């Protein structure tokens, strides 16, 4: 049981989703390990708009960093919320 914003909830509070590890794949795909233990496949072509335009440069896209559980590029100038990456990704399981 826990209390959040004056409301009592049963169970345990959920931890905020964070990225633990990222592997860049061809065609702007990423294999992402989240802090809940899930391995998921994310299609970064979903990241649209001028702020994400530099990611179409393979040199930029292939060099992500994780900063406090958030995937970033260009020394933090570009980032993507881990919640977005989780929600818009697909379960992935290693076979073999």
C-alpha positions, 0 to 999 in steps of 0.5 A: 500500500502507498499514498500518492497525491493524497490517494491510498493505493493497494500494491506497490508504486510503479517505477518510472520506465527508464532505458538501461541499454540501447543497441542501434540496428540498421534502418533506424531501428533500436533494440532497447532494454528497459529497467523493467527487464523488457527487451523491445524493438523501437522504430526511430523513424517515428521521431518526426519534426525538425528537432529529430532531423539530425537523426537521419544522419547515420553518424548521429543516429548510431551514437546514442547515449543514455542519460539518467534513463533517457536516450539522447544524441548530440550531447543531449541536444536531442532526446526521446522520452523513455515512456514514448519509446516503450509505448511505441515499441514491440516486444522482442525475444532473443531466440536461440 
